[in-house]
Amino acid sequence: MDKQSIKNILKILSLVGMGLSFLFLLPIFIGVHYQEHFFDFLVFDAGFFLLNFLFYLVVRNHEVALSIKEGILSVNLIWILLGVAGGVPLYLYSDISILQAFFEAISGFTTTGATIYADIEALPNMLLMHRSLMHWIGGMGIIVLSVGLLSLINPNGSLTLFKAESTGIKLEKITPKIKDTAIQLWLIYLLFTAICTFLLTIEGMNFFDALNHAFSTISTGGFSTKNSSVGYFSDDPLILWTITFFMIISGINFLAHLKFMKGDTIGYKTEEVFWYLVIFLTISLALMISALIKTDLGWFEALTHASFNVASLLTTTGFASNDYELWGSLCVTLFFIVMLIGGNAGSTSGGVKVVRFVLGAKVAFAEIQKILHPSAIINVFMNKNVISPNIISATFGFFLLFVFTNAIIVVYLFANGYDALTSVSTAIACVGNVGPGFGMIGPSKNYAFFSDVDLSILSFAMIIGRLEIYTFFLILMPNFWKKF
C-alpha cells in the first residue's frame, strides 16, 4: 500500500472519528442531567477526539482521490473503529470484558440488537442512551454520514464510498450530488425519529424511554431500556402499534420516502414494497390465528402481538412484546422464515432483503419457462424493467455467500457444543443483523453465555452482514491487494 492510499484512508477515518466524538456528547449530557459519573466517559471522548484530530492535522492538506479498493478497505476499517470507540465506554462502566464490549458496540452500530447484558435496567442512563445512539448512527448507515463528510473533500471519493455500502441492488441517485442525497436522507431520518419520540411520549412513555425507543425503532435496531424489551409497555397497545408502524416504514427504502417528500409516490409502488407488505400482513394474520389457538390471548391482543413481532423480525429490529417461542412450533417456524427475509433494499433493515427473494423467484420461474419453451427469449422483469444478467448473477452470488457465511458459523457453534436450533438461529440472527433468535438466544434471553472467542466471531458476522457480504469478502481476495 503506497503513501497516497494510507493518507486517503487516514483522512477518512480521522473525519469519521471526530464526527463520532461529537455525537458521543449526547450520552455524556445525559450523564450530567441524571448526575451520573460521566467523567471517565468525557475523558475518553476528549482523548478520542484529540487522537483523531492529530491524525487529521497530519493529512489535512492531502487531497483525497478515493479508488474503489480504498473505499472498500475504508468501509471495513470504519466498522472496526466503531466497535472499538463504541465499546470503550461500555467497558469502563460495566463489569464486562473488552471483547464483550466490542460485541455490544458492533451489535449497536450494525443495528443487530444482540446484547450481552442480562440486567439492562441496572445500567446508567448514559449507557442506555449510548447503546441507542449507536443504533441510530448505524441505522441510516455510518457510511452515508461519511458521504457528507467526504463530499467536503472530494465528490468522487464520496461516491465511491457510498457505492461500497449501498444496500440495494443498484444505487439510485435522487439528487445530482450524492452529498445532497445523503443530507436529505438524514433529514427524513431525523423527522421520523422526532415524530416517533413525540407520539411515544404522549402515549405514556417518559421522554427518556421514548427517545431511546425511537432511536432503536427508526434504525430497526432493537436495544431497549427495559429487561423485557417493549413487552414492558405491552399493557398499552397504542405504544405497540406506534412502534409497529414505524418499524414497517423504516423497513421501506428511504429513497421512496425521499421521493414522497418531493411529491412523488412512485417509490411506494414497487414490487418489493408490495410483497413486503403482503408478507407482513399474511404472516401476521397466520400468527394471530395460531396465537388464538395456542394461548389465552383475545383476538385484538393476538393481532397486536403477532403484528408487532412479525414487524420486528421482518425488519430485523429485534424488539419483543412477549416470548413468542411459547406460541408453538408453527409460530416458531413462521418467525424463523420471517427473520430470513429482511426489509427493503435501501432501508435501515438487515437480512437478505425482499427484493432478492422476489428476483430469485422470478428467475426460477423464467428458467422453468425456458425448459418448456427452449427457443423462446424470456427476460426477467422487475417493476416493468428488464433485469440485466449482471444483477441476476450478483444476486445469486449474494445468496451463495450468505449461505456459506451462515454455514461456517453454524458449524463452528455446533462443534463447540451448542444445540442445532441455537447454532442456526444465532448465525442467521448475526449475519442478518436481527438480534434475538431461538433456543438459547430467544426473545427473553441474551448472548452473555458465549465465550469471548465466540463473541469475536459473531462480531465479524454482524459486520459481514451489515456490509452485505461482498464488501467484506473482497478484502480476503489476493487480487484485492495486488497493485494496491
C-alpha positions in Angstrom: 0.0 0.0 0.0 1.5 3.3 -1.0 1.6 6.6 1.0 -1.2 8.1 -1.1 -3.6 5.2 -0.1 -2.6 5.4 3.5 -3.3 9.2 3.6 -6.6 8.7 1.9 -7.8 6.1 4.4 -6.3 8.0 7.4 -8.2 11.2 6.5 -11.4 9.3 6.1 -11.0 7.5 9.5 -10.0 10.7 11.3 -13.0 12.6 10.0 -15.4 9.8 11.0 -13.7 9.6 14.4 -14.1 13.3 15.0 -17.7 13.2 14.0 -18.3 10.3 16.2 -16.8 12.0 19.2 -19.2 14.9 18.8 -22.2 12.6 18.7 -20.9 10.8 21.8 -21.5 14.1 23.7 -25.3 13.2 23.8 -24.9 10.3 26.3 -22.4 12.5 28.3 -25.1 15.2 28.6 -27.5 12.5 29.7 -25.0 11.6 32.4 -24.7 15.2 33.5 -28.5 15.5 33.6 -29.0 12.4 35.7 -26.0 13.3 37.9 -24.2 10.1 37.0 -20.4 9.5 37.0 -19.7 10.8 33.5 -16.1 12.0 34.0 -14.5 8.8 32.6 -16.7 8.9 29.5 -15.8 12.6 29.0 -12.1 11.9 29.3 -12.3 9.1 26.8 -14.3 11.1 24.4 -12.0 14.1 24.6 -9.0 11.8 24.1 -10.6 10.0 21.2 -11.4 13.4 19.5 -7.8 14.6 20.2 -6.3 11.5 18.7 -8.4 11.7 15.5 -7.7 15.5 15.3 -4.0 14.9 15.4 -4.2 12.3 12.6 -6.3 14.8 10.7 -3.7 17.5 11.1 -1.1 15.2 9.6 -3.1 14.8 6.4 -5.3 17.9 6.4 -3.7 19.3 3.2 -3.9 16.0 1.4 -6.5 15.9 -1.4 -8.4 12.6 -1.2 -8.9 10.8 -4.5 -10.5 7.5 -3.4 -10.2 4.4 -5.5 -12.7 1.5 -5.3 -10.2 -0.6 -3.3 -9.5 2.3 -0.9 -13.3 2.8 -0.5 -13.8 -0.9 0.3 -10.9 -1.0 2.8 -12.1 2.2 4.4 -15.6 0.8 5.0 -14.2 -2.3 6.7 -11.8 -0.3 8.9 -14.5 2.2 9.8 -16.5 -0.7 11.3 -13.5 -1.8 13.4 -13.1 1.8 14.5 -16.8 2.0 15.5 -16.5 -1.3 17.5 -13.6 0.0 19.5 -14.9 3.5 20.0 -18.4 2.4 21.0 -17.1 -0.4 23.2 -14.7 1.5 25.4 -17.4 3.4 27.3 -19.3 0.1 27.9 -16.1 -1.5 29.2 -15.5 1.5 31.5 -18.9 1.4 33.2 -19.9 -2.2 33.4 -18.3 -5.5 34.5 -17.7 -7.0 31.1 -14.6 -7.9 29.1 -13.3 -5.7 26.3 -14.4 -8.3 23.7 -17.9 -8.3 25.2 -17.9 -4.6 24.9 -16.7 -4.8 21.3 -19.5 -7.2 20.5 -22.1 -4.9 22.1 -20.9 -1.9 20.2 -20.8 -3.8 16.9 -24.3 -5.0 17.6 -25.3 -1.4 18.3 -23.8 0.1 15.2 -24.9 -2.7 12.9 -28.4 -2.4 14.3 -28.4 -6.0 15.2 -29.6 -5.6 18.8 -28.0 -8.7 20.3 -26.9 -7.9 23.8 -24.7 -9.5 26.5 -26.4 -7.6 29.3 -28.8 -9.7 31.5 -29.9 -6.7 33.6 -30.3 -3.7 31.2 -32.2 -1.6 33.7 -29.2 -1.7 36.1 -27.1 0.3 33.5 -26.6 4.0 33.9 -28.9 6.2 31.8 -25.9 7.5 29.8 -25.0 3.9 28.8 -28.6 3.2 27.8 -28.5 6.3 25.6 -25.1 5.4 24.3 -26.4 2.0 23.2 -29.5 3.5 21.5 -27.3 6.3 19.9 -25.1 3.6 18.3 -28.2 2.1 16.7 -29.3 5.5 15.4 -25.9 6.3 13.9 -25.6 2.9 12.3 -29.2 2.8 11.1 -29.0 5.2 8.3 -25.5 4.0 7.8 -22.3 5.4 9.1 -21.1 5.4 5.6 -23.9 7.7 4.5 -22.7 10.0 7.3 -19.2 9.7 5.9 -20.5 10.7 2.5 -21.5 14.0 3.9 -18.0 14.5 5.4 -16.1 13.2 2.4 -18.1 15.3 -0.1 -16.5 18.3 1.5 -13.2 16.9 0.4 -13.8 15.1 -2.9 -17.2 14.3 -4.5 -15.8 11.3 -6.4 -14.4 9.9 -3.2 -17.7 10.1 -1.5 -19.5 8.4 -4.4 -17.0 5.6 -4.3 -17.6 5.0 -0.6 -21.3 5.4 -0.9 -21.3 2.6 -3.5 -19.3 0.4 -1.2 -22.1 0.1 1.3 -25.1 0.7 -0.8 -27.8 -1.7 0.5 -29.7 -2.1 -2.7 -29.2 -4.0 -6.0 -28.2 -0.8 -7.6 -27.5 2.8 -6.3 -30.1 5.3 -7.4 -29.3 8.9 -7.3 -32.2 11.2 -6.4 -30.3 14.4 -6.5 -27.4 15.4 -8.8 -24.9 15.1 -6.0 -24.6 12.2 -3.5 -23.9 14.7 -0.8 -27.3 16.3 -1.2 -29.0 12.9 -1.3 -27.2 11.9 1.9 -28.2 15.1 3.7 -31.9 14.8 2.7 -32.0 11.2 3.8 -30.6 12.2 7.2 -33.3 15.0 7.5 -36.1 12.4 6.8 -34.4 10.1 9.4 -34.4 13.0 11.9 -38.1 13.8 11.1 -39.2 10.2 11.6 -37.3 10.0 14.9 -38.8 13.2 16.2 -42.4 12.1 15.3 -41.9 8.7 16.8 -40.5 10.2 20.0 -43.4 12.7 20.3 -46.0 10.0 19.8 -44.5 7.6 22.3 -44.3 10.5 24.8 -47.9 11.5 24.6 -48.9 7.8 24.7 -47.4 7.4 28.2 -43.6 6.8 27.9 -41.3 9.2 29.7 -39.2 11.3 27.3 -36.0 9.3 28.0 -37.6 6.0 27.2 -39.4 7.5 24.2 -36.2 8.9 22.7 -34.3 5.7 23.2 -37.0 3.5 21.7 -37.4 6.0 18.8 -33.7 5.7 18.1 -33.9 1.9 18.1 -37.2 1.8 16.2 -36.3 4.1 13.3 -32.9 2.4 13.0 -34.5 -1.0 13.2 -32.0 -1.8 15.9 -33.8 -3.3 18.9 -31.9 -2.1 22.0 -34.4 -1.2 24.8 -34.1 0.5 28.1 -36.1 -2.4 29.7 -35.2 -6.0 30.5 -38.4 -7.2 29.0 -37.9 -5.0 25.9 -41.1 -3.4 24.6 -43.0 -6.1 26.5 -42.6 -3.7 29.5 -45.2 -1.5 27.8 -47.4 -4.3 26.5 -50.3 -3.1 28.7 -50.6 -0.1 26.3 -51.5 -1.5 22.8 -51.2 2.1 21.3 -47.5 2.1 22.1 -47.1 -1.3 20.4 -49.0 -0.2 17.3 -47.0 3.0 17.1 -43.7 1.1 17.2 -45.0 -1.5 14.7 -45.9 1.3 12.3 -42.5 3.0 12.5 -40.7 -0.3 12.2 -42.6 -1.1 9.0 -42.0 2.3 7.4 -38.3 2.1 8.4 -38.1 -1.2 6.6 -39.1 0.5 3.4 -36.4 2.0 1.1 -35.7 5.5 2.4 -35.3 6.7 -1.2 -39.0 6.0 -1.5 -39.6 8.3 1.5 -37.4 10.9 -0.1 -39.4 10.8 -3.3 -42.6 11.0 -1.4 -41.4 14.2 0.4 -40.9 15.6 -3.1 -44.5 14.8 -4.1 -43.8 11.5 -5.9 -45.4 8.3 -4.6 -43.8 6.0 -7.2 -41.3 4.7 -4.7 -44.1 3.0 -2.8 -45.5 1.4 -5.9 -42.6 -1.1 -6.5 -42.9 -4.9 -6.4 -40.6 -5.0 -3.4 -42.9 -2.8 -1.3 -45.9 -4.7 -2.5 -44.5 -8.1 -1.5 -43.0 -6.7 1.7 -46.5 -5.6 2.9 -48.1 -8.9 1.7 -45.6 -10.9 3.7 -46.2 -8.7 6.8 -50.0 -8.9 6.6 -50.2 -12.6 5.6 -47.8 -13.9 8.3 -49.3 -11.5 11.0 -52.8 -12.9 10.3 -51.5 -16.5 10.3 -49.7 -16.0 13.6 -52.7 -14.3 15.1 -54.8 -17.4 14.4 -52.1 -19.6 15.8 -51.8 -17.5 18.9 -55.6 -17.7 19.4 -55.4 -21.5 19.3 -52.2 -21.9 21.4 -52.7 -19.1 24.0 -55.4 -17.4 26.0 -55.0 -14.1 24.2 -58.0 -12.3 22.9 -58.2 -11.6 19.2 -57.1 -8.0 19.5 -54.2 -8.9 21.8 -53.2 -11.7 19.5 -53.3 -9.4 16.4 -51.3 -6.8 18.3 -48.5 -9.1 19.4 -48.5 -11.0 16.2 -48.2 -7.8 14.1 -45.6 -6.3 16.4 -43.3 -9.4 16.5 -43.6 -10.0 12.7 -42.7 -6.4 12.0 -39.8 -6.7 14.5 -38.3 -9.8 12.9 -39.1 -8.9 9.3 -37.4 -5.5 9.6 -34.6 -7.2 11.7 -35.4 -4.7 14.6 -35.4 -7.4 17.3 -37.8 -5.9 19.8 -40.1 -8.4 21.6 -43.5 -7.7 23.1 -43.7 -11.2 24.6 -41.9 -14.6 24.5 -43.2 -15.8 21.1 -41.3 -19.1 21.5 -44.2 -20.2 23.7 -46.7 -19.9 20.8 -45.9 -23.3 19.5 -43.7 -24.9 16.8 -45.7 -23.5 13.8 -45.2 -19.9 15.1 -41.5 -20.5 15.6 -41.3 -21.8 12.1 -43.0 -18.8 10.6 -40.9 -16.4 12.7 -37.8 -18.2 11.6 -38.8 -17.7 7.9 -39.6 -14.0 8.6 -36.1 -13.3 10.1 -34.5 -14.7 7.0 -36.3 -12.3 4.7 -35.5 -8.8 6.0 -36.8 -5.5 4.8 -36.4 -3.5 1.6 -33.1 -2.7 0.0 -32.1 0.9 0.9 -33.9 0.7 4.3 -32.3 0.5 7.7 -33.2 -3.2 7.9 -30.7 -6.1 7.6 -31.4 -9.5 6.2 -31.3 -10.8 2.7 -33.9 -8.2 1.6 -37.3 -8.8 0.0 -36.2 -7.7 -3.5 -33.6 -10.5 -3.7 -36.3 -13.1 -2.9 -38.7 -11.6 -5.5 -35.9 -11.6 -8.1 -34.9 -15.1 -7.2 -38.5 -16.3 -7.6 -38.8 -14.6 -11.0 -35.5 -16.1 -12.2 -36.6 -19.6 -11.1 -39.9 -19.2 -12.9 -38.1 -17.9 -16.1 -35.8 -21.0 -16.0 -38.8 -23.3 -15.8 -40.4 -21.5 -18.8 -37.1 -21.9 -20.8 -37.3 -25.7 -20.2 -40.9 -25.7 -21.6 -40.1 -23.3 -24.4 -36.4 -23.8 -25.4 -36.5 -21.4 -28.3 -38.2 -18.6 -26.5 -36.3 -15.5 -25.4 -37.5 -14.9 -21.8 -36.5 -11.8 -19.9 -36.8 -11.2 -16.2 -38.7 -8.0 -15.3 -38.8 -6.0 -12.1 -41.1 -3.0 -11.9 -41.6 -3.3 -15.7 -37.8 -3.0 -16.3 -35.7 -5.8 -17.7 -33.1 -7.0 -15.2 -29.6 -7.4 -16.6 -27.7 -10.7 -16.3 -25.1 -8.9 -14.2 -27.7 -8.0 -11.5 -29.0 -11.6 -11.6 -25.6 -13.1 -11.2 -24.7 -10.7 -8.4 -28.0 -11.5 -6.6 -27.4 -15.3 -6.7 -23.8 -14.7 -5.7 -25.0 -12.9 -2.6 -27.3 -15.8 -1.8 -24.4 -18.2 -2.1 -22.1 -16.1 0.1 -24.9 -15.6 2.6 -25.5 -19.3 2.9 -21.7 -20.0 3.0 -21.2 -17.5 5.8 -24.0 -18.8 7.9 -22.9 -22.4 7.3 -19.4 -21.6 8.6 -20.8 -20.0 11.8 -23.3 -22.8 12.3 -20.6 -25.5 12.0 -18.3 -23.6 14.4 -21.1 -23.1 17.1 -22.4 -26.7 16.7 -18.8 -28.0 17.0 -18.4 -26.0 20.3 -21.3 -27.8 21.9 -24.3 -25.5 21.2 -27.6 -27.2 20.1 -28.7 -27.0 16.5 -31.5 -24.5 17.0 -29.3 -22.1 18.9 -26.4 -22.5 16.3 -28.6 -21.9 13.3 -30.6 -19.1 14.7 -27.5 -17.4 16.1 -25.8 -17.4 12.7 -28.9 -16.0 10.9 -29.5 -13.5 13.7 -26.0 -12.1 13.5 -25.4 -12.2 9.7 -28.9 -11.0 9.1 -28.5 -8.3 11.8 -31.7 -9.5 13.5 -30.5 -9.8 17.2 -32.8 -12.3 19.0 -33.3 -15.8 17.7 -34.5 -19.0 19.2 -33.2 -21.6 21.7 -30.5 -20.1 24.0 -30.8 -16.6 22.3 -34.6 -16.5 22.4 -36.5 -13.2 22.8 -36.3 -13.4 26.6 -32.6 -14.3 26.7 -29.2 -12.8 25.8 -25.7 -13.6 24.4 -23.9 -13.4 27.7 -23.2 -17.2 27.8 -21.0 -17.1 24.7 -17.2 -17.0 25.2 -15.1 -14.1 24.2 -13.8 -16.0 21.2 -17.4 -16.8 20.2 -18.4 -13.2 20.5 -15.4 -12.1 18.4 -16.5 -14.4 15.6 -20.1 -13.2 15.9 -19.0 -9.6 15.9 -17.4 -10.1 12.5 -20.5 -12.0 11.4 -22.5 -8.9 12.1 -20.1 -6.7 10.2 -20.2 -9.0 7.3 -24.0 -8.9 7.3 -24.1 -5.1 7.6 -21.6 -4.8 4.7 -23.9 -7.0 2.6 -21.3 -9.8 2.4 -19.4 -8.7 -0.7 -17.6 -5.7 0.8 -16.0 -7.9 3.5 -15.1 -10.9 1.4 -13.4 -8.7 -1.2 -10.6 -7.8 1.2 -9.9 -11.5 1.6 -9.2 -12.0 -2.1 -5.5 -12.0 -3.0 -6.2 -9.9 -6.1 -7.6 -7.2 -4.0 -4.1 -6.4 -2.6 -2.3 -6.5 -5.9 -1.2 -3.1 -7.2 -2.8 -1.5 -4.2 
